[in-house]
Amino acid sequence: MFEPLDPLLHSQLRLAVMSLLMNVEEADFNYIKEKTNATSGNLSVQVNKLKDAGYIKVEKTFKDNYPHTSCRITDQGVDAFEKYLNALRSYIKPTD
């Protein structure tokens, strides 16, 4: 039986952001941008969607008079990511 996939995580860029954040305590916007090869505008929109869903926490500060944005995954985000992976496994190895 196939389990439903979280549509929020089914987006390639949002899934990439979540995958990165699962493996670090915190990541800054430029690091995520570089690793995902996303544009600033698109990444900003996708990060806000994840933040609005409660999957990540976004902190905006200033560092040496420049804006600095850092992201970290929340417990809710970890749960959602793990559920997404388990649901995806149901497509890879379907059971009767």
MIDOSE-1310 file (N, C-alpha, C; in nm, 2 decimals, decimal comma, always signed):
residues 96
mfep	+0,08/-0,12/+0,00/+0,00/+0,00/+0,00/+0,09/+0,12/+0,00; +0,05/+0,22/-0,08/+0,13/+0,34/-0,09/+0,08/+0,45/+0,01; +0,18/+0,50/+0,08/+0,15/+0,60/+0,18/+0,15/+0,74/+0,11; +0,07/+0,83/+0,16/+0,07/+0,97/+0,10/+0,20/+1,04/+0,13
ldpl	+0,25/+1,12/+0,03/+0,37/+1,20/+0,04/+0,33/+1,34/+0,08; +0,41/+1,39/+0,18/+0,38/+1,53/+0,22/+0,41/+1,62/+0,10; +0,31/+1,69/+0,05/+0,33/+1,78/-0,07/+0,43/+1,89/-0,04; +0,44/+1,93/+0,08/+0,54/+2,04/+0,12/+0,68/+1,99/+0,10
lhsq	+0,71/+1,87/+0,13/+0,84/+1,81/+0,12/+0,87/+1,75/-0,02; +0,76/+1,74/-0,10/+0,78/+1,67/-0,23/+0,84/+1,77/-0,33; +0,86/+1,89/-0,30/+0,92/+1,99/-0,39/+1,08/+1,96/-0,38; +1,14/+1,96/-0,49/+1,28/+1,93/-0,49/+1,37/+2,02/-0,41
lrla	+1,35/+2,15/-0,42/+1,43/+2,25/-0,34/+1,40/+2,24/-0,19; +1,27/+2,23/-0,15/+1,24/+2,22/-0,01/+1,29/+2,09/+0,05; +1,29/+1,98/-0,03/+1,34/+1,85/+0,02/+1,49/+1,86/+0,03; +1,56/+1,93/-0,06/+1,70/+1,96/-0,05/+1,74/+2,04/+0,08
vmsl	+1,66/+2,14/+0,11/+1,69/+2,22/+0,22/+1,67/+2,14/+0,35; +1,56/+2,06/+0,36/+1,54/+1,98/+0,47/+1,65/+1,87/+0,49; +1,70/+1,81/+0,38/+1,80/+1,71/+0,38/+1,93/+1,78/+0,44; +1,96/+1,90/+0,39/+2,08/+1,96/+0,45/+2,07/+1,99/+0,60
lmnv	+1,95/+2,04/+0,64/+1,93/+2,08/+0,78/+1,92/+1,95/+0,87; +1,89/+1,84/+0,82/+1,89/+1,72/+0,90/+2,03/+1,68/+0,94; +2,13/+1,73/+0,87/+2,27/+1,68/+0,89/+2,36/+1,79/+0,96; +2,30/+1,90/+0,99/+2,38/+2,01/+1,06/+2,29/+2,07/+1,17
eead	+2,35/+2,13/+1,27/+2,28/+2,19/+1,37/+2,21/+2,32/+1,32; +2,28/+2,39/+1,23/+2,23/+2,52/+1,18/+2,30/+2,54/+1,05; +2,24/+2,61/+0,96/+2,30/+2,65/+0,83/+2,26/+2,79/+0,79; +2,36/+2,86/+0,74/+2,32/+3,00/+0,70/+2,27/+2,99/+0,55
fnyi	+2,19/+3,10/+0,52/+2,12/+3,11/+0,39/+2,22/+3,09/+0,28; +2,34/+3,15/+0,28/+2,43/+3,14/+0,17/+2,48/+3,00/+0,15; +2,50/+2,93/+0,26/+2,55/+2,79/+0,26/+2,44/+2,71/+0,18; +2,31/+2,72/+0,23/+2,20/+2,65/+0,16/+2,19/+2,69/+0,02
kekt	+2,20/+2,81/-0,01/+2,20/+2,86/-0,15/+2,30/+2,80/-0,24; +2,43/+2,79/-0,18/+2,54/+2,73/-0,26/+2,52/+2,58/-0,28; +2,48/+2,51/-0,17/+2,46/+2,37/-0,18/+2,34/+2,33/-0,27; +2,24/+2,41/-0,28/+2,12/+2,37/-0,36/+2,13/+2,43/-0,50
nats	+2,22/+2,53/-0,52/+2,23/+2,60/-0,65/+2,10/+2,67/-0,68; +2,03/+2,72/-0,58/+1,91/+2,80/-0,60/+1,94/+2,95/-0,61; +1,84/+3,02/-0,67/+1,85/+3,16/-0,66/+1,81/+3,21/-0,53; +1,85/+3,33/-0,49/+1,81/+3,39/-0,36/+1,66/+3,40/-0,35
gnls	+1,60/+3,45/-0,45/+1,45/+3,47/-0,45/+1,38/+3,34/-0,43; +1,41/+3,24/-0,51/+1,34/+3,11/-0,50/+1,37/+3,04/-0,36; +1,49/+3,05/-0,32/+1,52/+2,99/-0,19/+1,45/+3,06/-0,08; +1,44/+3,19/-0,08/+1,37/+3,26/+0,02/+1,22/+3,22/+0,03
vqvn	+1,16/+3,21/-0,09/+1,02/+3,17/-0,09/+1,00/+3,03/-0,03; +1,09/+2,94/-0,06/+1,08/+2,80/-0,02/+1,11/+2,79/+0,13; +1,21/+2,86/+0,18/+1,24/+2,86/+0,32/+1,13/+2,92/+0,40; +1,06/+3,02/+0,35/+0,94/+3,08/+0,42/+0,83/+2,97/+0,43
klkd	+0,81/+2,90/+0,32/+0,71/+2,79/+0,33/+0,74/+2,69/+0,43; +0,86/+2,65/+0,44/+0,90/+2,55/+0,55/+0,89/+2,61/+0,69; +0,92/+2,74/+0,70/+0,91/+2,81/+0,83/+0,76/+2,82/+0,87; +0,68/+2,86/+0,77/+0,53/+2,87/+0,80/+0,47/+2,74/+0,84
agyi	+0,52/+2,63/+0,79/+0,47/+2,50/+0,83/+0,53/+2,45/+0,96; +0,62/+2,53/+1,02/+0,68/+2,49/+1,15/+0,79/+2,39/+1,13; +0,84/+2,36/+1,01/+0,94/+2,26/+0,99/+1,08/+2,31/+1,01; +1,10/+2,44/+1,00/+1,23/+2,50/+1,03/+1,21/+2,63/+1,10
kvek	+1,32/+2,67/+1,17/+1,32/+2,80/+1,24/+1,42/+2,89/+1,17; +1,38/+3,01/+1,14/+1,47/+3,10/+1,07/+1,50/+3,22/+1,16; +1,63/+3,25/+1,17/+1,67/+3,36/+1,26/+1,75/+3,46/+1,17; +1,70/+3,59/+1,17/+1,76/+3,70/+1,10/+1,83/+3,79/+1,19
tfkd	+1,96/+3,81/+1,17/+2,04/+3,90/+1,25/+2,13/+3,98/+1,16; +2,22/+4,06/+1,22/+2,32/+4,13/+1,15/+2,46/+4,09/+1,20; +2,54/+4,07/+1,10/+2,68/+4,02/+1,13/+2,77/+4,12/+1,05; +2,85/+4,20/+1,13/+2,94/+4,30/+1,07/+2,86/+4,39/+0,97
nyph	+2,75/+4,44/+1,02/+2,66/+4,53/+0,95/+2,59/+4,47/+0,82; +2,60/+4,34/+0,81/+2,53/+4,27/+0,69/+2,43/+4,18/+0,75; +2,31/+4,17/+0,68/+2,21/+4,08/+0,72/+2,26/+3,93/+0,72; +2,22/+3,86/+0,82/+2,26/+3,72/+0,83/+2,14/+3,64/+0,86
tscr	+2,11/+3,54/+0,78/+1,99/+3,45/+0,80/+2,04/+3,31/+0,82; +2,00/+3,25/+0,93/+2,04/+3,11/+0,96/+1,91/+3,03/+0,98; +1,92/+2,90/+0,95/+1,81/+2,81/+0,95/+1,84/+2,69/+1,03; +1,75/+2,64/+1,11/+1,77/+2,51/+1,17/+1,63/+2,43/+1,17
itdq	+1,65/+2,30/+1,17/+1,53/+2,22/+1,16/+1,46/+2,21/+1,30; +1,33/+2,20/+1,30/+1,26/+2,19/+1,43/+1,23/+2,04/+1,46; +1,18/+2,01/+1,57/+1,14/+1,87/+1,60/+1,03/+1,83/+1,51; +0,94/+1,92/+1,49/+0,83/+1,90/+1,39/+0,88/+1,87/+1,25
gvda	+0,98/+1,94/+1,21/+1,05/+1,92/+1,08/+1,12/+1,78/+1,07; +1,18/+1,74/+1,18/+1,25/+1,61/+1,18/+1,14/+1,50/+1,17; +1,03/+1,52/+1,24/+0,92/+1,42/+1,23/+0,87/+1,41/+1,09; +0,84/+1,53/+1,03/+0,78/+1,53/+0,90/+0,88/+1,47/+0,80
feky	+1,01/+1,50/+0,81/+1,11/+1,45/+0,72/+1,12/+1,29/+0,73; +1,12/+1,24/+0,85/+1,12/+1,10/+0,87/+1,00/+1,03/+0,82; +0,88/+1,09/+0,84/+0,75/+1,04/+0,79/+0,76/+1,04/+0,63; +0,81/+1,14/+0,58/+0,82/+1,15/+0,43/+0,91/+1,04/+0,38
lnal	+1,03/+1,01/+0,44/+1,11/+0,91/+0,40/+1,05/+0,77/+0,41; +0,98/+0,75/+0,52/+0,91/+0,62/+0,54/+0,80/+0,60/+0,43; +0,73/+0,71/+0,40/+0,62/+0,70/+0,30/+0,69/+0,68/+0,16; +0,80/+0,74/+0,13/+0,87/+0,72/+0,01/+0,92/+0,57/-0,01
rsyi	+0,95/+0,51/+0,11/+0,99/+0,37/+0,10/+0,88/+0,28/+0,06; +0,76/+0,32/+0,09/+0,64/+0,24/+0,05/+0,63/+0,24/-0,10; +0,69/+0,33/-0,17/+0,69/+0,33/-0,32/+0,80/+0,25/-0,38; +0,91/+0,25/-0,30/+1,03/+0,17/-0,34/+1,01/+0,02/-0,32
kptd	+0,96/-0,01/-0,20/+0,93/-0,15/-0,17/+0,79/-0,17/-0,13; +0,70/-0,17/-0,23/+0,56/-0,19/-0,19/+0,53/-0,32/-0,13; +0,44/-0,32/-0,03/+0,39/-0,45/+0,03/+0,25/-0,48/-0,01; +0,21/-0,60/+0,00/+0,08/-0,64/-0,04/-0,02/-0,59/+0,06
